[in-house]
Amino acid sequence: MTKRNLILSLSGAILLSLPWYAPFPGLLLWVAWLPLLALEHNFSQRRARGCWKYYALTFVLWNLFTTWWIYRATLFGAVGAVLGNSLQMFVIFALFRWVKRHAGSSIGYTFLVALWLAWEYFYFDAEISWPWLVLGHGFAKDIPLIQWIDYTGVLGLSLWVWLVNLLLFTYLKFIARRLPLPFRSTGRRRLAFHLLLFATLVPGPVVLSLVRFHTYREPHAPCHVVVVQPNIDPYRDKFGNMTAEQQLNVWLTLAGEAADSATHYVVAPETVFGNVVENTMEWNGTVRRIRDFAQQYPHLSVIAGMSSYRFYPAGERPTHTAHRMDDGYYDNYNSAVQIARIGDFQVYHKSKLVIGVEKLPYPQYLRFLEDWAIDLGGITGSLATDNERHVFTVPGSPFRTGVAICYESVYGRFYTEYVKNGANLMFVITNDGWWGNTPGYRQHLTYASLRAVETRRSIARSANTGISALINQRGEITERTGWWTPATLKGTLHANDEMTFYVTHGDYIGRLACLVALLMFLVALGRWIPRQSPGGRNFRNRGSATLGNR
């Protein structure tokens, strides 16, 4: 590795990583790809080989610098996430270099942008999925600057990043070649066009976003919530030193200190209680005690996370995730439950599961690996899921709530399904203590702000040992708890029934990117295939000989 190439590779990794850390802004992503683009350009100009190792270094370091904290929960998972993500990024750049070599720079760079966006689009739905480093997520702390994602989703931010980087890279190539700016009439028109394009791509969206941020008004539909953060150590206490009764006492006491006659919802974190058999939930002692608590208040419903089980009678066909028992099968779930003072229990089962912890990919084929599942949260192996994003309702109440469980708040398009099904308020319940006091739980918190803007839904976020928060429809965190402390938040959220453009149309940018990437690849393939025929090789050899004789 030459020193200059190594510096470019390391610079790219650092610039790509910094936006995931406070206090660095996501705007750094505007220049984060320049080192790698310059590296690829230099290798192409010299027709040299070996560029791949610098790409690989950049992608591995970017993933390592931003998601190293996974090792606090599982070293195997951390290695898999870093290397698996890096490999996919590397493949994108390898394909880009091939297309650029055979179809030219314009098609090559168009293919690069389209393929990256297509990858992010498919990654949100893949069986093995870790979209933590989708480029748009790097702007999660810059909420006033990105209010327009209610039209585009985070893929719009990813597209923004690529367009600005490529525009700046074009200018830098002119500077590096020491080309004077043309001042003839055609040159002035070209310069004016580039300046207009720069103003459109860079300050334009920021100005429009700031105007939207300061003029947006939430519909007046107040909902009074209490968010509970019991702060039960997931390693030492949750499944060991504290009994289930003691843990229930902790969070019910906190809730009782904050709730009053105006409170509509108490929100408790992921798997705050467990071992509930859904077939006979009404007889569970913990559930009955929570309902007794809710009945002390005139409007109260409790929404909490639980680990639960459902038994299938003998003869009923089980799911791929079902476990065998003596007289039948059962499924276990990571669930959210609504226990209202009146009405039936309502349950939603987490459907975006953590690979290796809650989910065995392709369980119909890899069931034999289930014993290797990592034990986090007391629920291991392949959990069962729901096909729909269920929305909780209360008879006579105008509020309809969707509950995203932990990891689900990372998936923008998935998250919109709650809203499409009628949710006018959103809750996020999680347990971020597995990662310790690392950037992981802070990054996870900021992603909820992106979801609030995309859907224009207020959020109450309850984290067992992370950071609990209230987030308004502009994505602002209006109230938050500290890290690793028992706490409650009491506040007012406003319901919203309007659908954003993004909720209605989804990731249309990703769908368009798939089409563009395919077309650009076919163009390159169409130019490459004739060159592989004997006639094409002979023509190229004769052309080279003729040029050599000259």
N, C-alpha and C positions, 0 to 999 in steps of 0.2 A: 504494500500500500504506500503510495506516495504521500508526502506530508500534506500537500494541497488538497488532494482528494479526501484524505482522512478528515481534514478540518471541515470540508463541505459536508461530509457525512455526519459528523458529530454536531455541526451547527444545525442541520436539518432536524436531528433527533431532539435537540434542546428546544428549538423554536416550536416544534410540534407538541412538545410536552408541557411547556409553561402555561398555556391557557387553562389547563386542568388544575392549576394551583392558584390560590389566593396569594398576592393581590394582582396577579398578571391577567390582563384582559384578553378576551378572545380575538381582539383585533390583531394580535400577533400572528394569527393564522393567515392574514393577508400576505405575509412574506415568508411563511414557514416552508413553502414548497420551493422557494427560489434556489436554495443550495442543491437540492436533488435535480431540479431542472437544469441548472448550470452544469452539474456533474454529468448528466446524460448528454447534454449538448457538446461538452468537451470531448467525451469519448466518441460521439458520432462524427465530429469534425476530423478526428485523427483516425477514425475507423479502427479504434483499439478495442480490445476485449478486456473483460475483468470488471466491468461496471457492476455486475451483479453482487459482488461481495460488499460494496459500499451501500447499495440499496438494502441488502440484508442487515447490515450493521445498523442502519438508520431505523429500520422498522422494529428490530428486536429491542433497541434502546428506547424507542418511543413507547412501546408497549411496557417495557420493564419500568421505565421512569414513572409512568402514570398508574399502573395497576399492580405494582409490586406487593401492595398490602394484602392481596389475596392469600399470600402465604400464611398470614396469621390464622386463617381458617383451614387451609389445606395447601401444602407445598406442591403436591401433585397437580392440583387444580391451577395453581399459579403458573407452573411450568407449562401446562397444557394451554392455558389462555394466552400466555405471551408468545409461545412458539406457533400455536395454531393461527392466531390473528396475524402474526408477522408473515407467515407463509402465504396467506391469502393476499396480503398487500403486495408481497414480492411478486406473486403470479400476475397481478394486475400490471405492474411495471414491466415485467418481462413481455407480456402480450403487447403493451404499448410500444415497446422498443421494436418489436417485430413488425407491427403495423406501420410504424413511422418509417422503418427502413424500406418497406416495400411499397408504401402508398404516399410517402411524402409527409412533410411536417404538419401541414394544415389538417389533413385527415388524421394523422397520428395524435396530435394534441386534442382534437375533437373526440377521438376514440378514448383517450385517457380520461377525460372528464366524464364522458358518458358511461364508461365501464366502471369507474369508481362509484358513481351515483347508483348504477344498476346493482353493484355489489352491496352497497348499503341498503338498498331497497329489498333485495332478497334476504339479506342477513337478518332483517327483522322477523322473517317468517321461517328461517331455516330450523331444521330439527336440532342441530348443534349451533347455538347462537350466542354471541357475546358482543353486542353492538355498543359497548361502553364508549368506544373511541370513534363513533360516528362524528365526522368533522363538525357538524352543527352543534353537538353537545359542548364543544369548546366555548360557546358563547353563553353558557347557562348563567354566568355571573353578570352578564351585560344586558340585562332585561330591558332597560330603557332604549337600547339601540336596536332591538330586534322585534318590535311590536308587530311587524308585518308577517310573522310566521303563522298568524291565524289564517293566512292565505296559502302558505307554502309548506308548513311543517318544517322540521329541521333539515330536510333535504334541500330546501331553499337556501339555508345557510351554507350547506356544503357546496352547492353550486356557486354561491357568492364567493366563497373562499377560492375556488378554482379559477373563476373568471378574473378576479383581481390579481391573483398570482401570475396568470398567463399574460395579462396586460402589462404588468410591471416587468415581467421577464422579457417581453418584446422590447420595451424601452431600454432595458439593461443591455440587450444584445446590440442595439444601436450605439450605446455609449461605449461598450467594450470594443467595437469595431472602429470607434472614433469617426463615425460618419457625421458630417455637419448637417444640422437641420436644414432642410431645403426651404428657400424663401421665394421660389417662383410661385406663380398662382396655383398650380396644381399642388405644390408642396404646402402652401398655406392652407389649402382646403383639407389636405390630408392631416396636417397638424391640428386644425380646428376640429376635425372629426375625432381624432384621438383624445383631445382634451375634453370634448363633449362626452365621449365614451367613459373616460376616467371619472368625470364628475357624476355621470349617471350611476356608475357601479360603486363608487366609494362614498362621497359625502351624501349623495342623493338619498339612498335608503336610510342612512342615519338620521338625516334631517326629518324625513317623513315619519320615521319611528318616534323621534322625540316629540313631534307635534301630536302624534296619536297617543303617546304615553301620557302627556299632560292634558289632553282633552277627553280621553275616554272616561265615560261615566257608567258605573255599574247600575243595572236595574235595581230598584228598591224592593227587595224581597228578603227581609232579615231572618236569618236562622241563627239561633243562639246555641253555641257548642261549647263543650268542655273537652279538652284533649288531655289524656292521662299519659304520663311517662313514668312508669313504676321503677325503672332502673334496677332490674334484677339481673345480676351477673349471669350471662348465658353459659359460661364455663363452670363457675363455682357453685352458683345457687340454684339456677333454674331447673336443673335436672339432678340435683344432689343435696345440697345443704338445707334447702327450704322445701317444706311440704307444699302440696298444691293448695291446702287451706291457708297457709301463711301467705303465699303469693296472692291469693284472691283477696285476703284481708288488706294487703298493701294497696292494691289499686282501687278497691272499693272505698277504702278510707280516703284516699286522695280525691276520688270522684265525689264523695259525699261532702268534702270540705269546699268544693267549688260549685257544685250544682245547686240550682234554686228552682223556684216555680216557673221561671221563664225558659229554662233550658230545654232544648229540643233533642239534642244528642249528646251522649257521652261516648267518646271514641277511645278505645283501648288498643294496644299494639298487637302485632302478629303473634300467634300462638301464645296468647296470654294465659290461656287455660287449655286443657287437653283431655285425652282419653274419653271423648264423647262418642257414644254410639248414636248415629243419626236416626236409626230405626226407632229408638226409644228415647229421643232427646228430652221429651217432656218430663221424664222421670229422673233425669240426671240432677244430682244434688247441687252442683255448681250452677247449672242453668237455672234451676228453680230459685236459687238465692239471688242471682242477677235479676231475674224477673221481679222478685220481691223488692229489690232495690229500686227498679224502674217504677214500680207502682206507688212509690212514695211521692212522685212528682206528677203533675197533671198532664204534661206533654212529652214525657221522656221516653226515648228509645236508646238502648245501648248497642253499639256496634263494636265488635271485638274480634280478634283472631283466635282461632282454636284449631287444635289437631283433632281430627274426627275419623270415624270409621263407618262404613256401611256394609252390612252383611247381605249376601244374596242367598235366597233359599235354594235348597238342593234341586238340581235340574235346570236352574236358570243359567243361561249362557253367560260366562264371565267376560269381562273386558281383558285386553292384553296386559293390563297392570294388576289384575286381581291376584290375590294370594290364596293358596289352597288351605283349607282347614278340614277337620274331620268330617263335617257334614255339609260342606259347601265351600263358598268362596267369600272373600271380603276385599274391599278396597279401602285404602286410607288416603286422607286428604289433608292439605293445608288450607284451612277454610276461613272465611269471614262469616259471622252470624249477626243477624239483627234480632235482638230480644226486646220487644216493645212491651209497654205496659198493657196493651191490648193487641189482639190479632195473633196470627200464627208466627212461628219462627221462620225466618227466611235465611237461606244459606247460599253462599257462593263459594265455589272451590277454585283455588288458585290454578291458573292455566298456563302461565309462563313460568316454567319450573327451572331451577338451577341444575345444570348438567352435573352429574356425579354426586349430587347431594339429594335432590328430590326427584331426579329424572334419569332414567337409563334410556339413551337414544335408541330408537328402533327396537322397542321392547319385544316385539314379536320375533325378532331374530337374535337379540343379545341378552335374553333373559338369564342365561347362565352366569352373566357377570354381575348380577344384582347384589351378591354377597360382598362385593367390593365397594359398595356405596359408602360415602363418607357420612359419619353420624354427626349431623348438626341439627339442633332443634328438636331432637327426640323423634323425628319422623324421617325415616330413611328408605332407601330403595326407590322404586318407581311409584310415585303418587298418581292417583287418578285426577282427571281434570274435568272442567265443564266445557261444553261446546259453545255456550252463549255467555255474554257478559251480563249477568243478572243484576237488575237494579232493585234496590230495596224501597218499599213504599210503606206508608202507615195510613190506615183508614182515616179519612177526613183531613189529612195533611197535604199541603201543596208541595212538600219536598220529596224528591226522588233521588236517592243517593247511589252512586257507584262506588265500589270499594276496590282499589288496586292494591294487591298484596305484594309488598316489597319490590322485587325485581320487575314486576309488571309496569311500574311507573317509568321504566327506561324505554318502553316501546310506544312511540307516538301513535302509529296507526292502530295498534291494538287498543290503546287507551281510548281512542275516539269511539270505539264500539259501545262503551258504557253510555256515552252521550247520545249516540244514534238510537240506543234502546230507551232513551228518555231521561237519563240522569241530568238534573239541574244543579246538583252539588256533587263534589268528588271528595272522597276520603282516601288517604294512603296510610296503610298500616305496615309497620316494618320492625325488624330487629337488627340493627346495624352493629351491635356490640361484638359480633364475631371478629371484626377486623381491628378491634382496639382503637386507640387514639391515633388514627392514620388518616390520610386524605380520602379514603374510601367513603366514609359516612358523610363527609362534607360534599363530595362530588354527587353522591346519591341525593342529598337534599336539594341541590341546585337543579337537578333534572326535573323535579316537581314544578319548578317555576316555568320551565319550558312547556310542560303539559298544560299549565294554567293558561298561558297565552294562546297556545294552539287551539284550545277548546273554549276559552273564555269562561271557565268554570272555577269558582273559588275552591280551595282545598284546605281541609284540616288533615294534618299529618301527625300521626302518633307513632313514635319510635320508642321501643323499650329502653335502649341504651344509646341511641344516636342523638339526633336533634329533632324534637317535635316542633311544629310550626303551624301558623295560620298564614295562608297565601291568598292574595286577592286575585281578581280576574286580569289584572295587569301583570301578574307574575311577581309582585312585590311580596317579600316575606315581612308581614306586618308585626308579627310576634313570633318569638322563638325561645326555646329553653336552652339551658347550658348543656354541655356534654357531661355525661356520667353523673347525673344528679336526679333524684326523685323530684318531679315537678308536675304542675298542671298549667294549662293555658285556658283562659276563659275569654271568649270573644264572639263577634258577630260576623257571619259570612252572608253573602247575598246570593240567592239562587238566580239562575239565568236559563231561560228556555230557548234562546236564540241559537241557531246553528251557525258556526263559522264556515267560511268557504272551505277550509281544510277538512273540517269534520264531514262536510257534504261530499267532497270530491276525493279525499284521501291523498295518497302519495302519487299524484299524477305526474310529478317531476320524475319520479323513479320509473314509472311506466314508459314515459317518453324516452328516458335515458336508455332503457333496455332496447327500444327500437333503434335509436341512433347508434348505439354500440354495435348492434347486429349488422346494420347497414355498412358502417365503416369497416367492420371486420370482413364482410363479403367483398367490399371494394379491394381491400388489401389482398384477399385470397384470390380474387380474379386477376390481379396483376402478378401474383406470385406463381400461380399454376402454369401459365405459358412458359415461364422461365425455366421450369423444371423439365420440360420436354426436350428431346434431343435437338430439335430445331431451334428451340429457344436458347439452349446452351451454346450451340454452334454459332448462332447469330451474335450472342454476347461475346464469344471468344474472337469471332472475326472482327467485331467492332473494336475490341480491345487491341487486337493486332494492328488494325488500321491506324488507330490513334497512336500506338507505339511507333509505327513507321514514320508517322508525321513528326 
